[in-house]
């Protein structure tokens, strides 16, 4: 692979994609993941699940960090 990264940690993370096994396949599209949590997060995109809700306005999000970002407007 000819990708390059300035940050050594990012390079190591990318290198793992070449040799890690991916035992968690998506049952909808077949994409495979190294971690169950990553596959679960991916499944939300297919299923339209948005488990993180804003208590102030009810807006919903697929990821916790998106809710945290949103809360700054309240």
C-alpha positions in Angstrom: 0.0 0.0 0.0 1.4 3.4 -0.9 -0.6 5.5 1.6 1.5 7.8 3.8 0.6 9.6 7.0 2.3 12.4 9.0 1.2 11.0 12.3 2.8 7.6 13.2 -0.2 6.5 15.2 -2.5 7.0 12.2 -0.1 5.0 10.1 -0.1 2.2 12.6 -3.9 2.2 12.7 -4.0 2.1 8.9 -1.5 -0.8 8.8 -3.8 -2.8 11.0 -6.4 -2.8 8.2 -4.1 -4.9 6.1 -3.5 -7.7 8.5 -6.3 -7.8 11.1 -9.1 -10.4 10.7 -12.6 -9.1 10.3 -14.9 -11.5 12.0 -17.9 -9.2 12.2 -19.8 -9.0 8.9 -22.8 -6.7 8.3 -25.8 -8.9 7.6 -27.2 -6.4 5.1 -24.3 -5.3 2.9 -21.5 -7.9 3.8 -18.9 -5.3 4.9 -16.7 -6.8 7.5 -15.4 -5.3 10.7 -12.6 -5.9 13.2 -14.7 -5.0 16.2 -18.3 -5.8 17.1 -19.0 -2.2 18.2 -17.9 -0.8 14.9 -20.2 -3.2 13.1 -23.1 -2.3 15.4 -22.5 1.4 14.7 -22.4 0.7 10.9 -25.7 -1.2 11.2 -27.5 1.9 12.4 -26.9 3.5 9.0 -28.9 0.7 7.4 -31.6 0.5 10.0 -32.1 4.3 10.5 -31.5 4.0 14.3 -30.7 7.1 16.2 -30.4 6.1 19.8 -29.0 9.4 21.1 -31.6 12.0 21.8 -31.4 15.7 22.9 -33.3 16.2 26.1 -33.9 19.9 25.1 -35.4 19.6 21.7 -35.8 15.8 20.9 -33.4 15.8 17.9 -31.8 12.4 17.5 -28.4 11.2 16.4 -26.6 8.0 15.4 -23.5 8.8 17.5 -23.0 10.2 21.0 -20.4 12.8 19.8 -22.9 14.3 17.4 -25.3 14.8 20.3 -22.6 16.4 22.3 -21.8 18.8 19.5 -25.5 19.6 19.1 -25.9 20.4 22.8 -23.6 23.4 22.4 -26.5 25.2 20.6 -28.8 25.0 23.7 
